[in-house]
Amino acid sequence: MTEFLHDREQAFEAKFAHDQDLRFRVAARRDKLFAAWAAQTLHLSAPATQALVAAVLHIPDLHNHTDMLVTRIAEIFAAQGHAVERNALADALGECARQAKHQLMDAPNA
């Protein structure tokens, strides 16, 4: 019985670790897709796009990460002279999250 409980505990721990890893990978992919979407929307050059993606991926992974991400992209839009509402950015971010999850579920080693 003890071995069964130990195996069950290890299975739960492995699933938890897998789920945490997947959440991290989805969030990182979402952020990258969101930055790429913003760059494409703003018609940024390839080097500017790469710089934007790198900047977004360096936003600290804190409890307010999503808000910091949307704020940073809104600032970039404003600096480029484009007015954009936070709701529109939140919608785009949500779509990027769906794409990221879909991509990682279809190709988990990507």
DSSP file (Angstrom, degrees, kcal/mol; ACC not computed):
  #  RESIDUE AA STRUCTURE BP1 BP2  ACC     N-H-->O    O-->H-N    N-H-->O    O-->H-N    TCO  KAPPA ALPHA  PHI   PSI    X-CA   Y-CA   Z-CA
    1    1 A M     >        0   0    0      0, 0.0     4,-2.2     0, 0.0     5,-0.2   0.000 360.0 360.0 360.0 -39.7    0.0    0.0    0.0
    2    2 A T  H  >  +     0   0    0      1,-0.2     4,-2.4     2,-0.2     5,-0.1   0.893 360.0  51.1 -64.4 -39.2    2.8    2.4    0.8
    3    3 A E  H  > S+     0   0    0      2,-0.2     4,-2.9     1,-0.2     5,-0.2   0.903 108.3  52.8 -64.6 -40.3    4.5    1.8   -2.5
    4    4 A F  H  > S+     0   0    0      2,-0.2     4,-2.5     1,-0.2    -2,-0.2   0.930 111.0  46.1 -59.4 -46.6    1.2    2.5   -4.3
    5    5 A L  H  X S+     0   0    0     -4,-2.2     4,-2.5     2,-0.2    -1,-0.2   0.888 112.4  50.9 -64.7 -39.0    0.9    5.8   -2.4
    6    6 A H  H  X S+     0   0    0     -4,-2.4     4,-2.4     2,-0.2    -2,-0.2   0.929 111.7  47.0 -63.9 -45.2    4.5    6.7   -3.2
    7    7 A D  H  X S+     0   0    0     -4,-2.9     4,-2.2     1,-0.2    -2,-0.2   0.897 112.6  50.2 -62.8 -40.5    4.0    5.9   -6.9
    8    8 A R  H  X S+     0   0    0     -4,-2.5     4,-2.3    -5,-0.2    -1,-0.2   0.912 110.0  50.0 -64.9 -42.2    0.8    8.0   -6.9
    9    9 A E  H  X S+     0   0    0     -4,-2.5     4,-2.5     1,-0.2    -2,-0.2   0.916 110.6  49.7 -62.3 -43.4    2.6   10.9   -5.2
   10   10 A Q  H  X S+     0   0    0     -4,-2.4     4,-2.5     1,-0.2    -1,-0.2   0.882 109.4  52.3 -63.7 -37.6    5.4   10.7   -7.8
   11   11 A A  H  X S+     0   0    0     -4,-2.2     4,-2.4     2,-0.2    -1,-0.2   0.916 110.1  48.0 -64.5 -43.0    2.8   10.7  -10.6
   12   12 A F  H  X S+     0   0    0     -4,-2.3     4,-2.5     2,-0.2    -2,-0.2   0.909 112.5  49.0 -63.1 -42.0    1.1   13.8   -9.2
   13   13 A E  H  X S+     0   0    0     -4,-2.5     4,-2.4     2,-0.2    -2,-0.2   0.897 111.1  49.6 -65.1 -40.0    4.5   15.6   -8.8
   14   14 A A  H  X S+     0   0    0     -4,-2.5     4,-2.4     2,-0.2    -2,-0.2   0.906 112.0  48.2 -65.3 -41.4    5.5   14.7  -12.4
   15   15 A K  H  X S+     0   0    0     -4,-2.4     4,-3.0     2,-0.2    -2,-0.2   0.914 111.1  50.8 -65.2 -42.0    2.2   16.0  -13.7
   16   16 A F  H  X S+     0   0    0     -4,-2.5     4,-2.5     2,-0.2    -2,-0.2   0.934 111.7  47.2 -60.4 -46.1    2.5   19.2  -11.7
   17   17 A A  H  X S+     0   0    0     -4,-2.4     4,-2.3     2,-0.2    -2,-0.2   0.903 113.3  48.9 -62.9 -41.4    6.1   19.7  -13.1
   18   18 A H  H  X S+     0   0    0     -4,-2.4     4,-2.6     2,-0.2    -2,-0.2   0.930 111.6  48.7 -63.3 -45.4    4.9   19.0  -16.6
   19   19 A D  H  X S+     0   0    0     -4,-3.0     4,-2.5     2,-0.2    -2,-0.2   0.896 111.5  49.7 -62.7 -40.9    1.9   21.4  -16.3
   20   20 A Q  H  X S+     0   0    0     -4,-2.5     4,-2.3     2,-0.2    -1,-0.2   0.920 111.7  48.7 -63.4 -44.0    4.2   24.1  -14.9
   21   21 A D  H  X S+     0   0    0     -4,-2.3     4,-2.6     1,-0.2    -2,-0.2   0.916 111.8  49.1 -62.2 -43.9    6.6   23.6  -17.8
   22   22 A L  H  X S+     0   0    0     -4,-2.6     4,-2.8     2,-0.2     5,-0.2   0.915 110.0  51.1 -63.6 -43.1    3.8   23.8  -20.3
   23   23 A R  H  X S+     0   0    0     -4,-2.5     4,-2.5     1,-0.2    -1,-0.2   0.917 111.7  48.0 -59.9 -43.3    2.4   27.0  -18.8
   24   24 A F  H  X S+     0   0    0     -4,-2.3     4,-2.5     2,-0.2    -2,-0.2   0.935 113.3  46.8 -62.7 -46.4    5.8   28.6  -18.9
   25   25 A R  H  X S+     0   0    0     -4,-2.6     4,-2.4     2,-0.2    -2,-0.2   0.887 112.6  49.5 -65.9 -39.0    6.4   27.5  -22.6
   26   26 A V  H  X S+     0   0    0     -4,-2.8     4,-2.9     2,-0.2    -1,-0.2   0.926 112.1  48.6 -64.1 -44.2    2.9   28.7  -23.6
   27   27 A A  H  X S+     0   0    0     -4,-2.5     4,-2.5    -5,-0.2    -2,-0.2   0.914 112.6  47.5 -63.3 -42.9    3.4   32.1  -21.9
   28   28 A A  H  X S+     0   0    0     -4,-2.5     4,-2.1     2,-0.2    -1,-0.2   0.917 114.7  46.0 -64.9 -42.4    6.8   32.5  -23.5
   29   29 A R  H  X S+     0   0    0     -4,-2.4     4,-2.8     2,-0.2     5,-0.2   0.904 111.9  52.4 -66.0 -40.5    5.4   31.6  -27.0
   30   30 A R  H  X S+     0   0    0     -4,-2.9     4,-2.6     1,-0.2    -2,-0.2   0.930 109.7  48.5 -59.3 -46.4    2.4   33.9  -26.4
   31   31 A D  H  X S+     0   0    0     -4,-2.5     4,-2.4     2,-0.2    -1,-0.2   0.904 112.3  48.4 -62.1 -41.9    4.7   36.8  -25.6
   32   32 A K  H  X S+     0   0    0     -4,-2.1     4,-2.4     2,-0.2    -1,-0.2   0.923 113.0  47.2 -64.9 -44.7    6.9   36.1  -28.6
   33   33 A L  H  X S+     0   0    0     -4,-2.8     4,-2.6     2,-0.2    -2,-0.2   0.889 111.5  51.9 -63.2 -39.1    3.8   35.9  -30.9
   34   34 A F  H  X S+     0   0    0     -4,-2.6     4,-2.5     2,-0.2    -2,-0.2   0.916 110.5  47.2 -64.5 -43.7    2.3   39.1  -29.4
   35   35 A A  H  X S+     0   0    0     -4,-2.4     4,-2.5     2,-0.2    -1,-0.2   0.906 112.9  49.4 -64.1 -41.2    5.6   41.0  -30.0
   36   36 A A  H  X S+     0   0    0     -4,-2.4     4,-2.5     2,-0.2    -2,-0.2   0.898 110.3  51.0 -65.2 -39.7    5.7   39.7  -33.5
   37   37 A W  H  X S+     0   0    0     -4,-2.6     4,-2.8     2,-0.2    -2,-0.2   0.935 111.2  47.9 -61.2 -46.2    2.0   40.7  -34.1
   38   38 A A  H  X S+     0   0    0     -4,-2.5     4,-2.2     1,-0.2    -2,-0.2   0.922 112.2  49.3 -61.2 -44.4    2.8   44.2  -32.8
   39   39 A A  H  <>S+     0   0    0     -4,-2.5     5,-2.7     1,-0.2     4,-0.4   0.906 112.9  46.9 -62.7 -42.0    5.8   44.5  -35.0
   40   40 A Q  H ><5S+     0   0    0     -4,-2.5     3,-1.0     3,-0.2    -2,-0.2   0.914 111.4  51.2 -66.4 -42.2    3.9   43.4  -38.0
   41   41 A T  H 3<5S+     0   0    0     -4,-2.8    -2,-0.2     1,-0.3    -1,-0.2   0.866 114.5  43.7 -61.8 -36.6    1.0   45.7  -37.2
   42   42 A L  T 3<5S-     0   0    0     -4,-2.2    -1,-0.3    -5,-0.2    -2,-0.2   0.437 109.9-124.7 -88.4  -0.5    3.5   48.6  -36.9
   43   43 A H  T < 5 +     0   0    0     -3,-1.0    -3,-0.2    -4,-0.4     2,-0.1   0.908  45.4 177.8  57.3  45.2    5.4   47.5  -40.1
   44   44 A L      < -     0   0    0     -5,-2.7    -1,-0.2    -6,-0.1    -5,-0.0  -0.435  30.7-105.4 -77.5 153.9    8.7   47.4  -38.2
   45   45 A S     >  -     0   0    0     -2,-0.1     4,-2.6     1,-0.1     5,-0.2  -0.210  35.7-100.8 -69.1 167.3   11.9   46.3  -39.9
   46   46 A A  H  > S+     0   0    0      1,-0.2     4,-2.5     2,-0.2     5,-0.2   0.922 123.7  47.3 -59.5 -46.3   13.3   42.8  -39.3
   47   47 A P  H  > S+     0   0    0      0, 0.0     4,-2.2     0, 0.0    -1,-0.2   0.901 113.2  48.9 -63.6 -37.7   16.0   44.2  -36.8
   48   48 A A  H  > S+     0   0    0      2,-0.2     4,-2.3     1,-0.2    -2,-0.2   0.878 110.7  51.4 -67.5 -36.5   13.4   46.3  -35.0
   49   49 A T  H  X S+     0   0    0     -4,-2.6     4,-2.7     2,-0.2     5,-0.2   0.933 110.0  48.5 -63.9 -46.0   11.1   43.2  -34.8
   50   50 A Q  H  X S+     0   0    0     -4,-2.5     4,-2.4     1,-0.2    -2,-0.2   0.895 111.8  50.0 -61.2 -40.1   13.9   41.1  -33.3
   51   51 A A  H  X S+     0   0    0     -4,-2.2     4,-2.5     2,-0.2    -1,-0.2   0.900 111.0  49.2 -65.6 -40.4   14.7   43.9  -30.8
   52   52 A L  H  X S+     0   0    0     -4,-2.3     4,-2.6     2,-0.2    -2,-0.2   0.929 111.2  48.7 -65.0 -45.4   11.0   44.1  -29.8
   53   53 A V  H  X S+     0   0    0     -4,-2.7     4,-2.4     1,-0.2    -2,-0.2   0.926 112.7  48.7 -60.1 -44.6   10.7   40.3  -29.3
   54   54 A A  H  X S+     0   0    0     -4,-2.4     4,-0.8     1,-0.2    -1,-0.2   0.911 111.4  49.8 -62.4 -42.3   13.9   40.3  -27.2
   55   55 A A  H >< S+     0   0    0     -4,-2.5     3,-0.6     1,-0.2    -1,-0.2   0.910 111.6  48.4 -63.3 -42.1   12.6   43.2  -25.1
   56   56 A V  H >< S+     0   0    0     -4,-2.6     3,-1.6     1,-0.2    -1,-0.2   0.896 107.8  54.3 -66.0 -40.2    9.3   41.5  -24.5
   57   57 A L  H 3< S+     0   0    0     -4,-2.4    -1,-0.2     1,-0.3    -2,-0.2   0.661 103.8  57.9 -70.3 -13.7   11.0   38.2  -23.6
   58   58 A H  T << S+     0   0    0     -4,-0.8    -1,-0.3    -3,-0.6    -2,-0.2   0.390  74.1 117.3 -96.2   3.1   13.0   40.1  -20.9
   59   59 A I  S <  S-     0   0    0     -3,-1.6    10,-0.0    -4,-0.2     6,-0.0  -0.573  80.1-102.7 -67.7 128.4    9.9   41.4  -19.1
   60   60 A P        -     0   0    0      0, 0.0     2,-1.8     0, 0.0     8,-0.1  -0.198  23.4-122.2 -57.6 142.3   10.2   39.9  -15.6
   61   61 A D        +     0   0    0     -3,-0.1     2,-0.2     2,-0.0    -2,-0.0  -0.550  61.0 142.4 -86.1  73.3    7.8   36.9  -15.0
   62   62 A L  S >  S-     0   0    0     -2,-1.8     3,-1.8     1,-0.0     4,-0.2  -0.456  70.9 -87.8-105.5 179.0    6.1   38.5  -12.0
   63   63 A H  T 3  S+     0   0    0      1,-0.3     3,-0.2    -2,-0.2     4,-0.1   0.764 130.0  44.9 -61.0 -25.2    2.5   38.4  -10.9
   64   64 A N  T 3> S+     0   0    0      1,-0.2     4,-2.5     2,-0.1    -1,-0.3   0.004  76.2 122.4-106.6  27.4    1.7   41.5  -13.1
   65   65 A H  H <> S+     0   0    0     -3,-1.8     4,-2.6     1,-0.2     5,-0.2   0.906  72.5  50.4 -56.5 -47.1    3.6   40.2  -16.1
   66   66 A T  H  > S+     0   0    0     -3,-0.2     4,-2.5    -4,-0.2    -1,-0.2   0.911 111.7  47.6 -62.1 -42.9    0.6   40.3  -18.5
   67   67 A D  H  > S+     0   0    0      1,-0.2     4,-2.5     2,-0.2    -1,-0.2   0.908 112.2  49.9 -63.9 -41.4   -0.2   43.9  -17.5
   68   68 A M  H  X S+     0   0    0     -4,-2.5     4,-2.3     2,-0.2    -2,-0.2   0.885 110.8  51.0 -63.4 -38.0    3.5   44.9  -17.9
   69   69 A L  H  X S+     0   0    0     -4,-2.6     4,-2.3    -5,-0.2    -2,-0.2   0.941 111.9  44.8 -64.5 -49.4    3.5   43.2  -21.4
   70   70 A V  H  X S+     0   0    0     -4,-2.5     4,-2.5     1,-0.2    -2,-0.2   0.904 113.5  51.4 -63.4 -41.3    0.4   45.1  -22.6
   71   71 A T  H  X S+     0   0    0     -4,-2.5     4,-2.3    -5,-0.2    -1,-0.2   0.919 109.8  49.7 -61.1 -44.2    1.7   48.4  -21.2
   72   72 A R  H  X S+     0   0    0     -4,-2.3     4,-1.8     1,-0.2    -2,-0.2   0.915 112.6  46.0 -63.2 -43.8    5.0   47.9  -22.9
   73   73 A I  H  X S+     0   0    0     -4,-2.3     4,-2.4     2,-0.2    -1,-0.2   0.892 111.1  53.1 -67.1 -38.8    3.4   47.2  -26.3
   74   74 A A  H  X S+     0   0    0     -4,-2.5     4,-2.5     1,-0.2    -2,-0.2   0.898 108.1  51.5 -61.6 -39.9    1.0   50.1  -25.8
   75   75 A E  H  X S+     0   0    0     -4,-2.3     4,-2.5     2,-0.2    -1,-0.2   0.885 109.1  50.2 -63.5 -38.9    4.0   52.4  -25.2
   76   76 A I  H  X S+     0   0    0     -4,-1.8     4,-1.4     2,-0.2    -2,-0.2   0.914 110.3  49.3 -67.1 -42.5    5.6   51.1  -28.4
   77   77 A F  H  <>S+     0   0    0     -4,-2.4     5,-2.8     1,-0.2     3,-0.4   0.939 112.6  48.3 -59.5 -46.2    2.4   51.8  -30.4
   78   78 A A  H ><5S+     0   0    0     -4,-2.5     3,-1.6     1,-0.2    -2,-0.2   0.898 108.3  53.7 -62.2 -41.2    2.3   55.3  -28.9
   79   79 A A  H 3<5S+     0   0    0     -4,-2.5    -1,-0.2     1,-0.3    -2,-0.2   0.795 108.2  50.9 -64.3 -27.3    5.9   56.0  -29.7
   80   80 A Q  T 3<5S-     0   0    0     -4,-1.4    -1,-0.3    -3,-0.4    -2,-0.2   0.403 123.2-107.6 -89.2   2.0    5.2   55.0  -33.3
   81   81 A G  T < 5S+     0   0    0     -3,-1.6     2,-0.5     1,-0.2    -3,-0.2   0.721  77.5 130.4  81.4  22.1    2.3   57.4  -33.4
   82   82 A H      < -     0   0    0     -5,-2.8     2,-0.5    -6,-0.2    -1,-0.2  -0.938  49.0-145.4-112.9 123.7   -0.5   54.8  -33.3
   83   83 A A        +     0   0    0     -2,-0.5     2,-0.4    -3,-0.1    -9,-0.0  -0.728  26.8 170.3 -84.5 132.0   -3.3   55.0  -30.8
   84   84 A V        -     0   0    0     -2,-0.5     2,-0.2   -10,-0.1    -6,-0.1  -0.996  29.3-125.8-144.0 137.9   -4.5   51.6  -29.6
   85   85 A E     >  -     0   0    0     -2,-0.4     4,-1.8     1,-0.1     3,-0.4  -0.563  19.7-125.8 -83.7 147.4   -6.9   50.7  -26.9
   86   86 A R  H  > S+     0   0    0      1,-0.2     4,-2.9    -2,-0.2     5,-0.2   0.831 110.8  60.4 -60.6 -32.2   -5.8   48.3  -24.2
   87   87 A N  H  > S+     0   0    0      2,-0.2     4,-2.4     1,-0.2    -1,-0.2   0.905 104.0  49.4 -62.5 -40.4   -8.9   46.2  -24.9
   88   88 A A  H  > S+     0   0    0     -3,-0.4     4,-2.2     2,-0.2    -1,-0.2   0.900 112.7  47.5 -64.7 -40.1   -7.6   45.7  -28.5
   89   89 A L  H  X S+     0   0    0     -4,-1.8     4,-2.7     2,-0.2    -2,-0.2   0.904 110.8  51.4 -66.7 -40.8   -4.2   44.7  -27.2
   90   90 A A  H  X S+     0   0    0     -4,-2.9     4,-2.3     2,-0.2    -2,-0.2   0.893 110.0  50.0 -63.4 -39.1   -5.8   42.3  -24.6
   91   91 A D  H  X S+     0   0    0     -4,-2.4     4,-2.2     2,-0.2    -2,-0.2   0.926 111.7  47.6 -63.7 -44.4   -7.8   40.7  -27.4
   92   92 A A  H  X S+     0   0    0     -4,-2.2     4,-2.3     1,-0.2    -2,-0.2   0.897 111.3  51.3 -63.2 -40.1   -4.7   40.3  -29.6
   93   93 A L  H  X S+     0   0    0     -4,-2.7     4,-2.2     2,-0.2    -1,-0.2   0.901 108.5  51.7 -64.0 -40.7   -2.8   38.9  -26.6
   94   94 A G  H  X S+     0   0    0     -4,-2.3     4,-2.1     2,-0.2    -2,-0.2   0.902 109.7  49.1 -62.1 -41.4   -5.6   36.4  -26.0
   95   95 A E  H  X S+     0   0    0     -4,-2.2     4,-2.5     1,-0.2    -2,-0.2   0.898 109.9  51.6 -64.8 -40.0   -5.5   35.3  -29.6
   96   96 A C  H  X S+     0   0    0     -4,-2.3     4,-2.6     1,-0.2    -2,-0.2   0.872 108.0  52.7 -63.9 -36.5   -1.7   34.9  -29.3
   97   97 A A  H  X S+     0   0    0     -4,-2.2     4,-2.5     2,-0.2     5,-0.2   0.912 109.4  48.6 -64.7 -42.4   -2.2   32.7  -26.2
   98   98 A R  H  X S+     0   0    0     -4,-2.1     4,-2.4     2,-0.2    -2,-0.2   0.924 113.2  47.6 -63.0 -43.8   -4.6   30.5  -28.1
   99   99 A Q  H  X S+     0   0    0     -4,-2.5     4,-3.0     2,-0.2    -2,-0.2   0.921 111.4  50.9 -62.2 -43.8   -2.2   30.2  -31.0
  100  100 A A  H  X S+     0   0    0     -4,-2.6     4,-2.4     2,-0.2     5,-0.2   0.928 111.9  46.0 -61.3 -46.4    0.7   29.4  -28.6
  101  101 A K  H  X S+     0   0    0     -4,-2.5     4,-2.2     1,-0.2    -1,-0.2   0.922 113.8  49.3 -63.2 -43.3   -1.2   26.7  -26.8
  102  102 A H  H  X S+     0   0    0     -4,-2.4     4,-2.2    -5,-0.2    -2,-0.2   0.924 111.5  49.0 -61.4 -45.4   -2.4   25.2  -30.1
  103  103 A Q  H  X S+     0   0    0     -4,-3.0     4,-2.1     1,-0.2    -2,-0.2   0.910 113.9  45.5 -61.5 -43.4    1.2   25.2  -31.5
  104  104 A L  H  < S+     0   0    0     -4,-2.4    -1,-0.2     1,-0.2    -2,-0.2   0.805 112.3  50.5 -74.3 -28.6    2.7   23.6  -28.4
  105  105 A M  H  < S+     0   0    0     -4,-2.2    -1,-0.2    -5,-0.2    -2,-0.2   0.860 114.0  45.2 -74.7 -34.7   -0.1   20.9  -28.2
  106  106 A D  H  < S+     0   0    0     -4,-2.2    -2,-0.2     1,-0.3    -1,-0.2   0.855 133.2  18.5 -74.4 -35.3    0.4   20.1  -31.9
  107  107 A A  S >< S+     0   0    0     -4,-2.1     3,-2.3    -5,-0.2    -1,-0.3  -0.683  71.1 179.8-135.8  79.5    4.2   20.0  -31.6
  108  108 A P  T 3  S+     0   0    0      0, 0.0    -1,-0.1     0, 0.0    -4,-0.1   0.693  80.8  54.3 -60.9 -20.6    5.1   19.6  -27.9
  109  109 A N  T 3         0   0    0      1,-0.2    -5,-0.1     0, 0.0    -2,-0.0   0.362 360.0 360.0 -93.7   6.5    8.9   19.6  -28.6
  110  110 A A    <         0   0    0     -3,-2.3    -1,-0.2    -7,-0.2    -6,-0.1   0.474 360.0 360.0 -78.0 360.0    8.8   22.9  -30.5
